[in-house]
Amino acid sequence: MIQPKLSAFDLTMIVVSLVIGIGIFRTPAIVAQSAGDPTIFFGAWLTGGLVSLFGALTFAEIGSRRPVAGGFYKLISEAFHPVFAFMLNWVIVLTYGAGNVGVALIGAEYINPLLPASLQGPTGIRATVIITVLLFYGINLLGIRSGARTQNLLSGLKIGMMGLLCLGAFAATTVSETPTLTHVASPGTAFFASLIAVFYTYGGYQQVLNFGADVKNPHRNTPRGVIGGMLLVMALYLTLNYAYVRQLGFLQLPNSKLVAADLARALTGDVGYRLFSVAIFVSVLGYLNASLLSLPRVYYAMADDGILPPIFKRVNERTQTQEFALTFLVVVMLLSLFFLGTFEKIVSYVMSIDTVALASAAATLFVFRRRARSGDTYTGYRVWLYPILPALFIGFLLVVSANVIITDPGPAAVGWGLFASGFPLYYLLKRVF
């Protein structure tokens, strides 16, 4: 039985690290390439932030109404159908495992030039990822409180590091716009193409639904943690993107692979470049740790529904850790290390299904409110301007999902193929377990 251990502050720090992985240190270059214009670039980041805030408000009520373990699976299953919930989460389990390793690879690229010459290059990068994953596997085996304390420390370091980078928004401008950027897409096409990477960078907060049974006083602490975390993330993202453009120049952004380290070099020289390369790697550590805290709870919910073997539901009474589920996730991540493509392809691969899963999870609020219409005794947080904000959030997500399919059909086809394969797999697993 899972016992609540997490406070509102713990949840806020988890939200920050689930959202701020490596995306903000890499995707601005992708967004700039898609946008082709500073107005479209900043418009995409502001729109993505506002829509994600609408989502955070929606999930704050859902998490407060239904505080259950593995909520991202359990609530979709309860509101719609277990088969549909399994098909979505089956893909998420695979893509998030791969996505976590993709994030770790980018973090290792930042720190790799600082390692001894014998450890530099592709082999050193992979070795760094393996050591990092195994280290946090060990920390989380010690218990959810150990993982949460580690999370608070890493999130605090991450916020401090991003705050220092944000100073670039106020420093003197030294950039000279010399390169040229060619862009033939219409403003509307460019805007929606930019939103793909923007939504990827803002994503992750939905995983807090998986901690429903872990949060103390969820009616009060879940809304505080989710909303507070997303407001902080949005402020950091907008300020940091302004700093990127101010110090590096918009036309140079698409050519900057390690944009945050380049910003640090522009502000403080080579010493700052090295320092912030380490700090960005710390940000990656926070994201990995948060994922290792969250994803096993999805396995818990699936095992609770009899789709996965009961061993996935087993919780250590002392540490509150699902030792087998955590081990399984780490094995999936390490295997994914040898089958990943580029970071850009990972974005399309994850987003093709993730946006639909997000929209489906948000839509559960309409179902739960309708079912509770007669004699609703719920007295906790309610999303503002219901049903307008949840409907806007869902609508934007579906537009982004369609745009992923149009702009990068290859990875999207893989994601939807996995989604379809979940239908027969569900009934097979149901029969076996």
Secondary structure as GFF3:
##gff-version 3
##sequence-region A 1 433
A	DSSP	alpha_helix	8	19	.	.	.	ID=ss1
A	DSSP	three_ten_helix	23	25	.	.	.	ID=ss2
A	DSSP	alpha_helix	27	35	.	.	.	ID=ss3
A	DSSP	alpha_helix	38	65	.	.	.	ID=ss4
A	DSSP	alpha_helix	71	79	.	.	.	ID=ss5
A	DSSP	alpha_helix	82	111	.	.	.	ID=ss6
A	DSSP	three_ten_helix	112	114	.	.	.	ID=ss7
A	DSSP	three_ten_helix	117	119	.	.	.	ID=ss8
A	DSSP	alpha_helix	122	141	.	.	.	ID=ss9
A	DSSP	alpha_helix	144	166	.	.	.	ID=ss10
A	DSSP	three_ten_helix	167	169	.	.	.	ID=ss11
A	DSSP	alpha_helix	187	202	.	.	.	ID=ss12
A	DSSP	three_ten_helix	205	210	.	.	.	ID=ss13
A	DSSP	three_ten_helix	212	214	.	.	.	ID=ss14
A	DSSP	alpha_helix	218	248	.	.	.	ID=ss15
A	DSSP	three_ten_helix	250	255	.	.	.	ID=ss16
A	DSSP	alpha_helix	259	304	.	.	.	ID=ss17
A	DSSP	three_ten_helix	310	313	.	.	.	ID=ss18
A	DSSP	alpha_helix	323	336	.	.	.	ID=ss19
A	DSSP	alpha_helix	343	371	.	.	.	ID=ss20
A	DSSP	alpha_helix	388	407	.	.	.	ID=ss21
A	DSSP	alpha_helix	409	432	.	.	.	ID=ss22
###
